[in-house]
């Protein structure tokens, strides 16, 4: 099963060293929107979409302000749809989108793939459609799904997988693709596991933000990203518990499961290098 690693949106908030752990204190940091393209017999599967064309075109004043405050690059060539088109695919070749959650930097490109079935946990869908408190009202952008996606909702139930409970196979897709509930950052946040043939890849979304958090014995997060996680979480206890379970997975099965988050640029670069070849120009992080 072939897997491509894409950066579908570069973010450059102020506070370089406080966020990336290097550079000047007031310089621009660099974060990515790490998405996956998985080639299957059922067509292409996209894990998260990152920013979409509508985000790049700056829809709505509140969204414009938010993206500018994050130092978003807003380059159409970084969108998943443009990268796939440069590789010879059409938007309709993407048959399924698997969302870790519905924040705009993970689901902003849904409208670029209108025929795809969009898979997510039921709790996440309900959080976006019926927000319960101010964090949920601020984080979700209804324009993201105004084109009425083909939702496929999954309850957090199923089998055990490497210490994680309620793991779902995805109906209509190969058993090498799994949804892993990782509640905390949002009400229905999940990871997506992909059996790439030589081991598992586990896209953890925003279950953690900084690669140092997965060091099993001495985890570390930069002050800026630690603060951001606290500001955007809906369940601190669940988030921290899942981070500890992920560290345990790295400690006990790190030779067979590669864990990574959505925004750490060092993880994206390392995964591309480990693929054993230089990424094509269309996939190379800017």
C-alpha positions, 0 to 999 in steps of 0.5 A: 500500500503506497503512502505519500506524505503531503504538507497541505498548509504552512503556518508561521506564527510568531515566537520561533523558539517558543514553538519550534525550539530554535530561532529567535524568540520573535521570529516566525515559527514553522508548522505544517499540515501533515496529510496522507494520500493512501493508494488503495484498490478502492481509489485514493484515500486522503487522511485529513485535507489541510487547508483548501482552495477556499481557505487560500482565497480567504473566505470570511473576515473572521477566517481571514483574521485567524489565518493571518494571525497564524502566519499562513502561507496561503499558497494554492500550490500547497493544497492537497487538490493542486498537489494531486493534480500535479501528480496526474490525479483528478479530484474525483480520484479521491474516493474517501477522506478520513478526518482526525477531527474537523478543525479548519486546518484539518478539514479545510479542503473538503470542498475540493473533493466533493465526491469523496465519502468523509469518514469521522467519529460520530462524537466529532460530527456532533461537536461540529454541528451542535457545539456545547461551549465556546471552544467548540463554537470558535474552532469549527467553521461551518463554511467548511461543510457547506457543500454538504459532504457525503458523511460516513459516521462511525461510533467509537466501538470495535476491537483492541489494537496495540493497547487502544480500545474501540478501534474501527475498521472502515466499511468499504476500505481495506482492513489496513486502515483503522480509526483510533479514538484519541479524545481530548483535543476535541470531543471526537478526535481520532488517529488514523492507522495505516498498515504500509506493508513494512509496519504501521503508520499512526497519524495522531492528528493533534493528540500531541503537537511536538515530536519531543512529547513522544520521547518515552522517558523524558517527554518535552514540549516547547512552551508555545505549543504546550500553551496552545494545546491547553487553550484548544483542548476540551478534555485535559485528562483524556488528552494527557492519558492518550499522550501517555498511551502513545508514548507507551506504544512508542516505547514498546512497539516503536519498531513496528509502529511509527507515530507522528502528529499533524503539525511538527515539520521535523516528523514530516521531513523524517518520514519522507527521508525514511521512504528511501527516496527524495520526495517528488517536487510536488510533495516537497515541503516548502 
